[in-house]
Amino acid sequence: MSSKSNPILDFANQYKFPEYTDQEGINKVVAFGDESHKCPIYVKKVPPCTAGCPAGEDIRGFHNLLTGVEKSENKWDAAWYRIVETNPFPAIMGRICPHPCETTCNRQHREESIAINAVEHAIGQHGIDAGLKLPPPGPETGKRVAVIGAGPAGLSVSYHLRRKGHSVTIFDSNKKPGGMMLYGVMAYRVDRKVMDAEVGKILDLGIETKMGVRVGVDISLEKLEKDYDAVFIGVGAQVGKSLPIKGASKSQQTTNAIDFLRNYEIYGDDFKIGKKVIVIGDGNVAMDVARLARRMGSESTIISAVPREEMNCYPDEFDDAIEEGAKIEYLVGTREVLKDKNGKVNGVKCSKMTKKEKGEDGWDSKIPFFRYKIDDDTFEIKSDMIVASIGQTTDMSGLEIAVDDKSSLLKLDKYLRVVGKENVFGGGDALKIDLITTAVGHGRKAANSIDSFLKGKDMPEALYEEVIKVKEQDINYFFHSNQAKRNHHVPKKIVGNHDEILESLSKEQAIEESKRCMSCGLCFDCKQCSAFCPQEAITRYKDNPIGEVMYTHYTKCVGCHLCSLVCPTGYIKMGMGEGL
């Protein structure tokens, strides 16, 4: 916005009051000269970022804390505590969450969205560096909950239940807690000190863990139901799918992506892989396998059955894999795993894929793979290890009573309770194979339901909350500013280098980025309404709570609507004011 032109001031100066009309109804402007029956009312709305966050973080809140709009003794501590009200993994999520919140951010209609994930990264790192501890447990209730699975869903539900005063015992078949956050996310994404710190903070609340225990084998679900007041199932989807082609078998030479990543986490450099690794698949996990293979000193080739524009990975994941030396073959279908006379893998037999013609079965499928068909001509790609990265599924053996026969996933109602079971709940990838952040959100929601059940209360109903739309805001109020970018570096030496590749914003950068937040749906004390009110009917009360600093004297208000039109956040609506 130039100094010569102010669109808001120009609008205000040119504004014309509505003409008299005899229309009726609260949804219509009823003006009497320059007066109206509608006056400003203040309606706090949900910002689209929070609505788009699977964990339900108060994103607007932690931005306002960092910028000082919401006052606190220590803004960085306060911002961290604001996040962990819903998500106990800000440092982890700040590194790996694909930030769906940013795709809903209203700021993108001005220029670029707020770098929400980058700010969360900085706040999460502060929590670790400052040694902040999670809020303590509430008063003990005497209720006991068994949690099956120590992944993001299981740890999240344990955290929230413990805060509510319930005793929690986690059962997990792995040696260490973390689930797919640990066994599926490599150290170059999340340093293991960061992982240990945030998982450790949860366990430090007094949560018991029984690792190396497989429910359904070592102990039955029925036994847990009997011994505990409630049970949560969060086993995740930790089984990789195998290749459905000739010659493929589960072995060290023909494995799947989940086992590949898990084995490295368990055995480290003692996990031996082939010198030429072929990764079959086109998703983010396939990129991870290829990148890990490069760090282990092997060549890696990604085979995709579709063209680049239809691959299922995020653009930055693909770019990182290529920059780190992975090769890629597009529009290639695999037919057979080839082996030498001694039975050792030495490559794959492949054919080119071509786009199906209109009318052919699957030509318009939503799944890119089904829109292509394999040619008859074949060729070979040499390799001594094949890794299938074509999806993952659950292992529900011993938990069949909670499973939907059609999907092999948990059969839950809207409260995340197993259908037909009063005291068994679930969530995470066992319900829906999705983001880690989604699993964290499931854990919080399930904890609320379990808490209500244990206390004999009605199940919590989702409250209707209005999400603020950008058309309700005046985004021209905000100056153009570019999004802050984190330093992302490709190591000069790939082999043996497992250091994190994504740097956190500095605290100064994070604060500046937070200032770009438009505080959608909540007052941030810009004073536009009071400045442009022709009747001087709006007063600022500095000691009022955040978002409630403005007050309208309705005896002075003439209903001109100007305040609502210049409000950049959409916090002001025109309605029936108090005292009218």
GUGUVEX-457375 format. One record per residue (C-alpha): residue in one letter; chain; x, y, z. Coordinates in pm, whole numbers, plus 50000, padded with zeros to 5 digits. Last residue first. Layout:
<guros>
<guro "A", "A", <X, Y, Z>> ...
</guros>
This chain:
<guros>
<guro "L", "A", <46810, 49786, 52146>> <guro "G", "A", <47005, 49739, 52467>> <guro "E", "A", <47249, 49490, 52324>> <guro "G", "A", <47296, 49513, 51951>> <guro "M", "A", <47084, 49337, 51695>> <guro "G", "A", <47316, 49243, 51412>> <guro "M", "A", <47597, 49372, 51198>> <guro "K", "A", <47906, 49159, 51223>> <guro "I", "A", <48251, 49256, 51348>> <guro "Y", "A", <48536, 49003, 51373>> <guro "G", "A", <48596, 48987, 50997>> <guro "T", "A", <48970, 49031, 51051>> <guro "P", "A", <49036, 49350, 50851>> <guro "C", "A", <48744, 49544, 51003>> <guro "V", "A", <48676, 49825, 50752>> <guro "L", "A", <48332, 49699, 50646>> <guro "S", "A", <48220, 49606, 50994>> <guro "C", "A", <48303, 49952, 51126>> <guro "L", "A", <48122, 50124, 50838>> <guro "H", "A", <47791, 49946, 50895>> <guro "C", "A", <47600, 50278, 50926>> <guro "G", "A", <47390, 50150, 51216>> <guro "V", "A", <47338, 50483, 51389>> <guro "C", "A", <47541, 50397, 51699>> <guro "K", "A", <47541, 50655, 51980>> <guro "T", "A", <47299, 50474, 52212>> <guro "Y", "A", <47469, 50151, 52111>> <guro "H", "A", <47795, 50242, 52278>> <guro "T", "A", <48011, 49984, 52102>> <guro "Y", "A", <48302, 49816, 52276>> <guro "M", "A", <48643, 49716, 52145>> <guro "V", "A", <48906, 49526, 52344>> <guro "E", "A", <48735, 49187, 52324>> <guro "G", "A", <48974, 48988, 52108>> <guro "I", "A", <49221, 48948, 52388>> <guro "P", "A", <49051, 49007, 52724>> <guro "N", "A", <48959, 49358, 52831>> <guro "D", "A", <49222, 49577, 52995>> <guro "K", "A", <49274, 49797, 52690>> <guro "Y", "A", <48910, 49899, 52663>> <guro "R", "A", <48872, 50069, 52325>> <guro "T", "A", <48558, 50268, 52253>> <guro "I", "A", <48326, 50264, 51953>> <guro "A", "A", <48042, 50516, 51922>> <guro "E", "A", <48253, 50801, 51790>> <guro "Q", "A", <47956, 50878, 51562>> <guro "P", "A", <48154, 50877, 51235>> <guro "C", "A", <48324, 50544, 51326>> <guro "F", "A", <48639, 50536, 51111>> <guro "A", "A", <48905, 50542, 51383>> <guro "S", "A", <48705, 50327, 51624>> <guro "C", "A", <48662, 50051, 51366>> <guro "Q", "A", <49018, 50063, 51239>> <guro "K", "A", <49165, 50038, 51590>> <guro "C", "A", <49409, 49757, 51489>> <guro "D", "A", <49346, 49588, 51824>> <guro "F", "A", <49398, 49227, 51721>> <guro "C", "A", <49028, 49144, 51704>> <guro "L", "A", <48944, 48786, 51614>> <guro "G", "A", <48803, 48614, 51306>> <guro "C", "A", <49129, 48588, 51113>> <guro "S", "A", <49422, 48714, 51318>> <guro "M", "A", <49584, 48832, 50993>> <guro "C", "A", <49910, 48648, 51067>> <guro "R", "A", <50199, 48830, 50899>> <guro "K", "A", <50329, 48930, 51244>> <guro "S", "A", <50391, 48560, 51308>> <guro "E", "A", <50654, 48566, 51032>> <guro "E", "A", <50836, 48850, 51207>> <guro "I", "A", <50825, 48656, 51535>> <guro "A", "A", <50957, 48340, 51368>> <guro "Q", "A", <51239, 48532, 51199>> <guro "E", "A", <51351, 48685, 51530>> <guro "K", "A", <51336, 48346, 51700>> <guro "S", "A", <51557, 48203, 51427>> <guro "L", "A", <51381, 47976, 51182>> <guro "S", "A", <51464, 47610, 51228>> <guro "E", "A", <51699, 47431, 50994>> <guro "L", "A", <51591, 47141, 50775>> <guro "I", "A", <51853, 46883, 50667>> <guro "E", "A", <51884, 46699, 50996>> <guro "D", "A", <52206, 46498, 51015>> <guro "H", "A", <52205, 46140, 50883>> <guro "N", "A", <52526, 46161, 50681>> <guro "G", "A", <52680, 45819, 50619>> <guro "V", "A", <52683, 45864, 50244>> <guro "I", "A", <52538, 46201, 50144>> <guro "K", "A", <52845, 46425, 50157>> <guro "K", "A", <52771, 46772, 50029>> <guro "P", "A", <52454, 46755, 50235>> <guro "V", "A", <52145, 46899, 50064>> <guro "H", "A", <52037, 47201, 50261>> <guro "H", "A", <51708, 47347, 50364>> <guro "N", "A", <51718, 47684, 50531>> <guro "R", "A", <51370, 47775, 50646>> <guro "K", "A", <51172, 48025, 50440>> <guro "A", "A", <50984, 48327, 50571>> <guro "Q", "A", <50680, 48419, 50359>> <guro "N", "A", <50698, 48747, 50171>> <guro "S", "A", <50516, 49060, 50275>> <guro "H", "A", <50248, 49279, 50116>> <guro "F", "A", <50097, 49519, 50367>> <guro "F", "A", <49774, 49418, 50537>> <guro "Y", "A", <49464, 49640, 50525>> <guro "N", "A", <49393, 49514, 50173>> <guro "I", "A", <49286, 49187, 50335>> <guro "D", "A", <48952, 49332, 50438>> <guro "Q", "A", <48782, 49025, 50578>> <guro "E", "A", <48445, 48857, 50527>> <guro "K", "A", <48550, 48739, 50180>> <guro "V", "A", <48838, 48554, 50347>> <guro "K", "A", <48598, 48322, 50522>> <guro "I", "A", <48592, 48287, 50902>> <guro "V", "A", <48504, 47937, 51019>> <guro "E", "A", <48187, 47915, 51228>> <guro "E", "A", <48201, 47664, 51509>> <guro "Y", "A", <47936, 47403, 51567>> <guro "L", "A", <48041, 47212, 51875>> <guro "A", "A", <48135, 46850, 51831>> <guro "E", "A", <47943, 46649, 52084>> <guro "P", "A", <48116, 46513, 52392>> <guro "M", "A", <47972, 46179, 52508>> <guro "D", "A", <47733, 46219, 52799>> <guro "K", "A", <47893, 46186, 53140>> <guro "G", "A", <47958, 45877, 53348>> <guro "K", "A", <48304, 45993, 53454>> <guro "L", "A", <48482, 45707, 53278>> <guro "F", "A", <48273, 45754, 52964>> <guro "S", "A", <48333, 46129, 52952>> <guro "D", "A", <48707, 46074, 52996>> <guro "I", "A", <48707, 45810, 52723>> <guro "S", "A", <48534, 46050, 52482>> <guro "N", "A", <48775, 46335, 52560>> <guro "A", "A", <49071, 46098, 52528>> <guro "A", "A", <48937, 45978, 52192>> <guro "K", "A", <48935, 46335, 52058>> <guro "R", "A", <49290, 46397, 52176>> <guro "G", "A", <49422, 46070, 52035>> <guro "H", "A", <49243, 46119, 51704>> <guro "G", "A", <49415, 46457, 51670>> <guro "V", "A", <49757, 46299, 51720>> <guro "A", "A", <49668, 46037, 51457>> <guro "T", "A", <49577, 46315, 51214>> <guro "T", "A", <49910, 46483, 51283>> <guro "I", "A", <50085, 46159, 51186>> <guro "L", "A", <49908, 46194, 50853>> <guro "D", "A", <49670, 45934, 50712>> <guro "I", "A", <49583, 45568, 50715>> <guro "K", "A", <49239, 45586, 50875>> <guro "L", "A", <49112, 45385, 51170>> <guro "A", "A", <49419, 45175, 51254>> <guro "D", "A", <49618, 45471, 51122>> <guro "G", "A", <49520, 45667, 51432>> <guro "G", "A", <49212, 45586, 51640>> <guro "G", "A", <49054, 45357, 51896>> <guro "F", "A", <48803, 45306, 52175>> <guro "V", "A", <48694, 45012, 52391>> <guro "N", "A", <48470, 45064, 52698>> <guro "E", "A", <48116, 45025, 52566>> <guro "K", "A", <48183, 44786, 52280>> <guro "G", "A", <47930, 44719, 52004>> <guro "V", "A", <48091, 44966, 51764>> <guro "V", "A", <48438, 45050, 51890>> <guro "R", "A", <48435, 45404, 52031>> <guro "L", "A", <48590, 45688, 51830>> <guro "Y", "A", <48303, 45919, 51941>> <guro "K", "A", <48169, 45920, 51585>> <guro "D", "A", <48145, 45542, 51589>> <guro "L", "A", <48435, 45304, 51530>> <guro "K", "A", <48503, 44987, 51330>> <guro "L", "A", <48881, 44973, 51320>> <guro "L", "A", <49039, 44887, 50987>> <guro "S", "A", <49038, 44561, 50789>> <guro "S", "A", <48820, 44751, 50535>> <guro "K", "A", <48530, 44516, 50469>> <guro "D", "A", <48546, 44311, 50788>> <guro "D", "A", <48541, 44621, 51009>> <guro "V", "A", <48763, 44540, 51304>> <guro "A", "A", <48707, 44566, 51680>> <guro "I", "A", <48632, 44197, 51740>> <guro "E", "A", <48929, 44108, 51525>> <guro "L", "A", <49180, 44244, 51777>> <guro "G", "A", <49390, 43930, 51819>> <guro "S", "A", <49528, 43968, 51470>> <guro "M", "A", <49469, 44327, 51361>> <guro "D", "A", <49783, 44376, 51155>> <guro "T", "A", <49728, 44701, 50966>> <guro "T", "A", <49816, 44809, 50615>> <guro "Q", "A", <50084, 44978, 50412>> <guro "G", "A", <50125, 45108, 50061>> <guro "I", "A", <50311, 45046, 49738>> <guro "S", "A", <50670, 45100, 49847>> <guro "A", "A", <50814, 44766, 49741>> <guro "V", "A", <51190, 44744, 49791>> <guro "I", "A", <51395, 44534, 49548>> <guro "M", "A", <51762, 44456, 49611>> <guro "D", "A", <52040, 44331, 49381>> <guro "S", "A", <51949, 44546, 49083>> <guro "K", "A", <51962, 44544, 48704>> <guro "I", "A", <51670, 44690, 48510>> <guro "E", "A", <51535, 44461, 48240>> <guro "F", "A", <51323, 44513, 47930>> <guro "T", "A", <50983, 44397, 47810>> <guro "D", "A", <50747, 44458, 47519>> <guro "D", "A", <50383, 44371, 47591>> <guro "D", "A", <50289, 44715, 47715>> <guro "I", "A", <50135, 44788, 48057>> <guro "K", "A", <49823, 44998, 48103>> <guro "Y", "A", <49767, 45339, 48261>> <guro "R", "A", <49470, 45513, 48423>> <guro "F", "A", <49473, 45261, 48707>> <guro "F", "A", <49802, 45398, 48840>> <guro "P", "A", <49661, 45752, 48861>> <guro "I", "A", <49390, 45661, 49116>> <guro "K", "A", <49081, 45875, 49053>> <guro "S", "A", <49001, 45641, 48764>> <guro "D", "A", <48911, 45794, 48425>> <guro "W", "A", <49079, 45531, 48206>> <guro "G", "A", <48990, 45256, 48454>> <guro "D", "A", <48838, 45017, 48201>> <guro "E", "A", <48889, 45157, 47854>> <guro "G", "A", <48630, 45410, 47739>> <guro "K", "A", <48877, 45689, 47670>> <guro "E", "A", <49213, 45539, 47583>> <guro "K", "A", <49449, 45420, 47852>> <guro "K", "A", <49779, 45603, 47899>> <guro "T", "A", <50086, 45389, 47836>> <guro "M", "A", <50315, 45201, 48071>> <guro "K", "A", <50651, 45065, 47954>> <guro "S", "A", <50747, 44714, 48051>> <guro "C", "A", <50970, 44573, 48322>> <guro "K", "A", <51164, 44262, 48425>> <guro "V", "A", <51337, 44329, 48756>> <guro "G", "A", <51696, 44282, 48866>> <guro "N", "A", <51967, 44051, 49001>> <guro "V", "A", <51799, 43884, 49297>> <guro "K", "A", <51986, 43579, 49421>> <guro "G", "A", <51844, 43233, 49355>> <guro "N", "A", <52177, 43071, 49275>> <guro "K", "A", <52094, 43052, 48904>> <guro "D", "A", <52033, 43427, 48899>> <guro "K", "A", <51709, 43598, 48999>> <guro "L", "A", <51465, 43830, 48828>> <guro "V", "A", <51166, 43987, 49004>> <guro "E", "A", <50883, 43994, 48752>> <guro "R", "A", <50642, 44226, 48575>> <guro "T", "A", <50722, 44581, 48688>> <guro "G", "A", <50556, 44877, 48515>> <guro "V", "A", <50754, 45178, 48398>> <guro "L", "A", <50599, 45514, 48317>> <guro "Y", "A", <50886, 45710, 48473>> <guro "E", "A", <51227, 45576, 48579>> <guro "I", "A", <51399, 45770, 48854>> <guro "K", "A", <51751, 45813, 48986>> <guro "A", "A", <51836, 45906, 49344>> <guro "G", "A", <52137, 46133, 49387>> <guro "E", "A", <52059, 46352, 49685>> <guro "E", "A", <51919, 46624, 49462>> <guro "I", "A", <51675, 46370, 49312>> <guro "A", "A", <51548, 46259, 49653>> <guro "D", "A", <51521, 46617, 49777>> <guro "D", "A", <51323, 46725, 49469>> <guro "F", "A", <51077, 46439, 49511>> <guro "E", "A", <51015, 46520, 49876>> <guro "D", "A", <50983, 46890, 49792>> <guro "P", "A", <50716, 46815, 49531>> <guro "Y", "A", <50505, 46601, 49767>> <guro "C", "A", <50475, 46240, 49656>> <guro "N", "A", <50187, 46070, 49474>> <guro "M", "A", <50328, 46088, 49122>> <guro "E", "A", <50088, 46223, 48861>> <guro "E", "A", <50298, 46513, 48733>> <guro "R", "A", <50609, 46294, 48715>> <guro "P", "A", <50453, 46038, 48482>> <guro "V", "A", <50300, 45714, 48614>> <guro "A", "A", <50425, 45361, 48683>> <guro "S", "A", <50711, 45499, 48892>> <guro "I", "A", <51037, 45312, 48948>> <guro "I", "A", <51278, 45483, 49187>> <guro "T", "A", <51645, 45395, 49145>> <guro "S", "A", <51890, 45395, 49433>> <guro "E", "A", <52266, 45344, 49426>> <guro "S", "A", <52398, 45236, 49763>> <guro "G", "A", <52618, 45402, 50025>> <guro "M", "A", <52386, 45381, 50325>> <guro "R", "A", <52297, 45747, 50282>> <guro "R", "A", <52185, 45670, 49926>> <guro "A", "A", <51965, 45387, 50053>> <guro "L", "A", <51809, 45629, 50302>> <guro "R", "A", <51722, 45870, 50023>> <guro "A", "A", <51564, 45597, 49809>> <guro "V", "A", <51364, 45465, 50105>> <guro "D", "A", <51246, 45816, 50194>> <guro "M", "A", <51138, 45888, 49837>> <guro "A", "A", <50935, 45566, 49837>> <guro "V", "A", <50775, 45678, 50164>> <guro "N", "A", <50668, 46005, 50001>> <guro "G", "A", <50482, 45823, 49726>> <guro "D", "A", <50588, 45697, 49381>> <guro "G", "A", <50638, 45324, 49414>> <guro "I", "A", <50893, 45052, 49337>> <guro "V", "A", <51231, 45126, 49494>> <guro "I", "A", <51524, 44956, 49323>> <guro "V", "A", <51844, 44928, 49527>> <guro "K", "A", <52184, 44875, 49365>> <guro "K", "A", <52455, 44795, 49619>> <guro "G", "A", <52213, 44579, 49817>> <guro "I", "A", <52138, 44627, 50184>> <guro "K", "A", <52302, 44533, 50511>> <guro "F", "A", <52149, 44643, 50841>> <guro "D", "A", <52454, 44666, 51069>> <guro "D", "A", <52464, 45036, 50980>> <guro "G", "A", <52162, 45096, 51202>> <guro "Y", "A", <52006, 44778, 51339>> <guro "I", "A", <51673, 44897, 51480>> <guro "E", "A", <51618, 45220, 51284>> <guro "Y", "A", <51761, 45056, 50973>> <guro "N", "A", <51529, 44760, 51010>> <guro "R", "A", <51228, 44986, 51050>> <guro "L", "A", <51298, 45177, 50730>> <guro "F", "A", <51333, 44860, 50521>> <guro "D", "A", <51045, 44683, 50697>> <guro "I", "A", <50810, 44971, 50613>> <guro "A", "A", <50940, 45001, 50255>> <guro "N", "A", <50886, 44638, 50162>> <guro "T", "A", <51133, 44356, 50106>> <guro "T", "A", <51281, 44159, 49821>> <guro "Q", "A", <51652, 44105, 49894>> <guro "Q", "A", <51617, 44053, 50269>> <guro "S", "A", <51322, 43826, 50207>> <guro "K", "A", <50946, 43842, 50167>> <guro "S", "A", <50885, 43702, 49822>> <guro "A", "A", <50860, 43851, 49475>> <guro "G", "A", <50945, 43614, 49192>> <guro "K", "A", <50625, 43676, 48997>> <guro "I", "A", <50441, 43995, 49085>> <guro "P", "A", <50208, 44114, 49363>> <guro "L", "A", <50478, 44319, 49537>> <guro "S", "A", <50445, 44314, 49915>> <guro "K", "A", <50249, 44559, 50129>> <guro "G", "A", <50418, 44705, 50435>> <guro "V", "A", <50275, 44630, 50779>> <guro "Q", "A", <50295, 44905, 51040>> <guro "A", "A", <49952, 45057, 50998>> <guro "G", "A", <49886, 45188, 51347>> <guro "V", "A", <49823, 44988, 51664>> <guro "G", "A", <49613, 45259, 51830>> <guro "I", "A", <49351, 45066, 52023>> <guro "F", "A", <49230, 45241, 52342>> <guro "V", "A", <49098, 45040, 52637>> <guro "A", "A", <48880, 45146, 52929>> <guro "D", "A", <48829, 45058, 53297>> <guro "Y", "A", <49117, 44813, 53295>> <guro "D", "A", <49161, 44451, 53407>> <guro "K", "A", <48861, 44299, 53230>> <guro "E", "A", <48896, 44488, 52903>> <guro "L", "A", <49269, 44417, 52910>> <guro "K", "A", <49203, 44045, 52948>> <guro "E", "A", <48955, 44050, 52660>> <guro "L", "A", <49215, 44219, 52440>> <guro "S", "A", <49443, 43923, 52506>> <guro "I", "A", <49797, 43921, 52639>> <guro "D", "A", <50118, 43788, 52489>> <guro "V", "A", <49965, 43713, 52150>> <guro "G", "A", <49659, 43933, 52094>> <guro "V", "A", <49832, 44232, 52248>> <guro "R", "A", <50202, 44205, 52167>> <guro "V", "A", <50428, 44300, 52456>> <guro "G", "A", <50783, 44413, 52372>> <guro "M", "A", <50727, 44734, 52562>> <guro "K", "A", <50508, 44761, 52870>> <guro "T", "A", <50494, 45134, 52940>> <guro "E", "A", <50359, 45310, 53250>> <guro "I", "A", <50265, 45677, 53223>> <guro "G", "A", <50374, 45896, 53515>> <guro "L", "A", <50384, 46236, 53349>> <guro "D", "A", <50745, 46159, 53255>> <guro "L", "A", <50613, 45937, 52975>> <guro "I", "A", <50485, 46243, 52791>> <guro "K", "A", <50807, 46444, 52835>> <guro "G", "A", <51005, 46139, 52717>> <guro "V", "A", <50822, 46129, 52383>> <guro "E", "A", <50915, 46493, 52327>> <guro "A", "A", <51279, 46458, 52430>> <guro "D", "A", <51340, 46119, 52267>> <guro "M", "A", <51223, 46245, 51928>> <guro "V", "A", <51429, 46563, 51954>> <guro "K", "A", <51739, 46366, 52056>> <guro "R", "A", <51665, 46126, 51768>> <guro "D", "A", <51703, 46410, 51518>> <guro "V", "A", <51391, 46435, 51306>> <guro "R", "A", <51412, 46450, 50928>> <guro "Y", "A", <51770, 46334, 50877>> <guro "A", "A", <51698, 46088, 51160>> <guro "M", "A", <51449, 45891, 50953>> <guro "V", "A", <51075, 45877, 51008>> <guro "G", "A", <50916, 45532, 50977>> <guro "Y", "A", <51038, 45356, 51289>> <guro "L", "A", <51023, 45657, 51519>> <guro "M", "A", <50711, 45846, 51415>> <guro "M", "A", <50581, 45508, 51293>> <guro "G", "A", <50552, 45389, 51653>> <guro "G", "A", <50720, 45618, 51905>> <guro "P", "A", <50790, 45398, 52203>> <guro "K", "A", <51096, 45169, 52204>> <guro "K", "A", <51132, 44790, 52201>> <guro "N", "A", <50832, 44735, 51975>> <guro "S", "A", <50531, 44518, 52057>> <guro "D", "A", <50351, 44795, 52244>> <guro "F", "A", <50135, 44812, 52556>> <guro "I", "A", <50082, 45153, 52720>> <guro "T", "A", <49950, 45182, 53078>> <guro "V", "A", <49757, 45493, 53178>> <guro "S", "A", <49622, 45615, 53513>> <guro "H", "A", <49356, 45884, 53477>> <guro "G", "A", <49397, 46240, 53612>> <guro "K", "A", <49270, 46442, 53316>> <guro "R", "A", <49629, 46526, 53221>> <guro "R", "A", <49694, 46153, 53211>> <guro "L", "A", <49410, 46107, 52962>> <guro "H", "A", <49551, 46380, 52737>> <guro "Y", "A", <49900, 46234, 52737>> <guro "S", "A", <49787, 45875, 52692>> <guro "V", "A", <49560, 45973, 52400>> <guro "S", "A", <49855, 46146, 52231>> <guro "L", "A", <50100, 45862, 52300>> <guro "G", "A", <49860, 45606, 52153>> <guro "A", "A", <49779, 45817, 51847>> <guro "P", "A", <50143, 45910, 51780>> <guro "G", "A", <50270, 45553, 51825>> <guro "A", "A", <50294, 45360, 52151>> <guro "G", "A", <50023, 45106, 52064>> <guro "I", "A", <49753, 44946, 52274>> <guro "V", "A", <49652, 45188, 52549>> <guro "A", "A", <49510, 45044, 52872>> <guro "V", "A", <49317, 45290, 53088>> <guro "R", "A", <49285, 45287, 53467>> <guro "K", "A", <49046, 45501, 53673>> <guro "G", "A", <49137, 45608, 54027>> <guro "T", "A", <49052, 45969, 53942>> <guro "E", "A", <49386, 46123, 54036>> <guro "P", "A", <49375, 46502, 54040>> <guro "G", "A", <49512, 46648, 53715>> <guro "P", "A", <49842, 46548, 53563>> <guro "P", "A", <50114, 46812, 53521>> <guro "P", "A", <50142, 47047, 53221>> <guro "L", "A", <50425, 46935, 52992>> <guro "K", "A", <50776, 47030, 53092>> <guro "L", "A", <50991, 47301, 52939>> <guro "G", "A", <51363, 47225, 52915>> <guro "A", "A", <51438, 47562, 52755>> <guro "D", "A", <51611, 47400, 52456>> <guro "I", "A", <51330, 47146, 52415>> <guro "G", "A", <51045, 47397, 52436>> <guro "H", "A", <51239, 47639, 52217>> <guro "Q", "A", <51266, 47369, 51952>> <guro "G", "A", <50888, 47332, 51953>> <guro "I", "A", <50841, 47708, 51914>> <guro "A", "A", <51085, 47722, 51623>> <guro "H", "A", <50923, 47424, 51447>> <guro "E", "A", <50576, 47572, 51510>> <guro "V", "A", <50692, 47888, 51333>> <guro "A", "A", <50813, 47681, 51037>> <guro "N", "A", <50487, 47487, 51026>> <guro "I", "A", <50281, 47806, 51020>> <guro "A", "A", <50471, 47968, 50733>> <guro "I", "A", <50179, 48210, 50684>> <guro "S", "A", <50023, 48176, 50341>> <guro "E", "A", <50165, 48365, 50044>> <guro "E", "A", <50026, 48673, 49865>> <guro "R", "A", <49699, 48836, 49977>> <guro "H", "A", <49469, 48537, 49907>> <guro "Q", "A", <49738, 48318, 50066>> <guro "R", "A", <49676, 48509, 50390>> <guro "N", "A", <49346, 48321, 50429>> <guro "C", "A", <49535, 48008, 50539>> <guro "T", "A", <49364, 47687, 50415>> <guro "T", "A", <49667, 47538, 50237>> <guro "E", "A", <49881, 47642, 50533>> <guro "C", "A", <49681, 47428, 50775>> <guro "P", "A", <49758, 47122, 50562>> <guro "H", "A", <50108, 47149, 50708>> <guro "P", "A", <50303, 46854, 50559>> <guro "C", "A", <50397, 46771, 50922>> <guro "I", "A", <50759, 46659, 50943>> <guro "R", "A", <50973, 46919, 51121>> <guro "G", "A", <50722, 47129, 51312>> <guro "M", "A", <50539, 46805, 51390>> <guro "I", "A", <50844, 46677, 51578>> <guro "A", "A", <50914, 46999, 51768>> <guro "P", "A", <50543, 47059, 51838>> <guro "F", "A", <50479, 46704, 51967>> <guro "P", "A", <50238, 46736, 52266>> <guro "N", "A", <49953, 46859, 52044>> <guro "T", "A", <49630, 47001, 52190>> <guro "E", "A", <49723, 47205, 52496>> <guro "V", "A", <50075, 47147, 52377>> <guro "I", "A", <50044, 47436, 52131>> <guro "R", "A", <49945, 47698, 52391>> <guro "Y", "A", <50220, 47580, 52625>> <guro "W", "A", <50477, 47643, 52355>> <guro "A", "A", <50337, 47990, 52280>> <guro "A", "A", <50342, 48078, 52651>> <guro "D", "A", <50705, 47969, 52688>> <guro "W", "A", <50798, 48181, 52389>> <guro "K", "A", <50592, 48480, 52503>> <guro "N", "A", <50734, 48489, 52854>> <guro "E", "A", <50525, 48699, 53095>> <guro "S", "A", <50226, 48697, 52860>> <guro "K", "A", <50017, 48945, 52661>> <guro "E", "A", <49808, 48852, 52359>> <guro "V", "A", <49890, 49091, 52077>> <guro "G", "A", <50251, 49043, 52187>> <guro "T", "A", <50373, 48913, 51852>> <guro "L", "A", <50470, 48571, 51984>> <guro "L", "A", <50145, 48536, 52178>> <guro "N", "A", <49934, 48639, 51880>> <guro "H", "A", <50103, 48375, 51664>> <guro "F", "A", <50042, 48113, 51934>> <guro "G", "A", <49674, 48198, 51944>> <guro "R", "A", <49613, 48212, 51569>> <guro "I", "A", <49747, 47859, 51552>> <guro "D", "A", <49524, 47720, 51827>> <guro "E", "A", <49606, 47363, 51729>> <guro "G", "A", <49325, 47127, 51625>> <guro "A", "A", <49546, 46820, 51570>> <guro "P", "A", <49409, 46767, 51218>> <guro "C", "A", <49478, 47135, 51142>> <guro "G", "A", <49241, 47267, 50872>> <guro "A", "A", <48991, 47424, 51116>> <guro "T", "A", <49285, 47575, 51303>> <guro "C", "A", <49418, 47727, 50981>> <guro "P", "A", <49069, 47837, 50871>> <guro "P", "A", <49037, 48069, 51171>> <guro "V", "A", <48747, 47990, 51406>> <guro "K", "A", <48519, 48285, 51470>> <guro "K", "A", <48477, 48528, 51758>> <guro "V", "A", <48164, 48733, 51696>> <guro "Y", "A", <48149, 49095, 51800>> <guro "I", "A", <47822, 49277, 51737>> <guro "P", "A", <47793, 49597, 51539>> <guro "C", "A", <47450, 49756, 51505>> <guro "K", "A", <47150, 49668, 51292>> <guro "H", "A", <46823, 49859, 51337>> <guro "S", "A", <46956, 50112, 51090>> <guro "E", "A", <47004, 50492, 51084>> <guro "D", "A", <47117, 50724, 50808>> <guro "G", "A", <46772, 50784, 50671>> <guro "F", "A", <46577, 50504, 50828>> <guro "A", "A", <46760, 50192, 50718>> <guro "V", "A", <46641, 49837, 50725>> <guro "V", "A", <46925, 49629, 50588>> <guro "K", "A", <46804, 49275, 50539>> <guro "N", "A", <46881, 48956, 50728>> <guro "I", "A", <46685, 49062, 51036>> <guro "G", "A", <46366, 49092, 50838>> <guro "E", "A", <46172, 49377, 50683>> <guro "Q", "A", <46199, 49587, 50372>> <guro "D", "A", <46056, 49941, 50407>> <guro "T", "A", <46365, 50104, 50264>> <guro "Y", "A", <46542, 50432, 50332>> <guro "E", "A", <46867, 50470, 50141>> <guro "P", "A", <47186, 50317, 50260>> <guro "F", "A", <47467, 50548, 50374>> <guro "K", "A", <47726, 50633, 50113>> <guro "Y", "A", <48095, 50554, 50161>> <guro "Q", "A", <48336, 50766, 49958>> <guro "N", "A", <48544, 50882, 50252>> <guro "A", "A", <48543, 50535, 50408>> <guro "F", "A", <48645, 50365, 50084>> <guro "D", "A", <48931, 50607, 50028>> <guro "L", "A", <49043, 50557, 50386>> <guro "I", "A", <49040, 50178, 50339>> <guro "P", "A", <49213, 50195, 50001>> <guro "N", "A", <49494, 50417, 50134>> <guro "S", "A", <49676, 50585, 49847>> <guro "K", "A", <49971, 50822, 49843>> <guro "S", "A", <50167, 50640, 50111>> <guro "S", "A", <50161, 50329, 49894>> <guro "M", "A", <50000, 50000, 50000>> 
</guros>
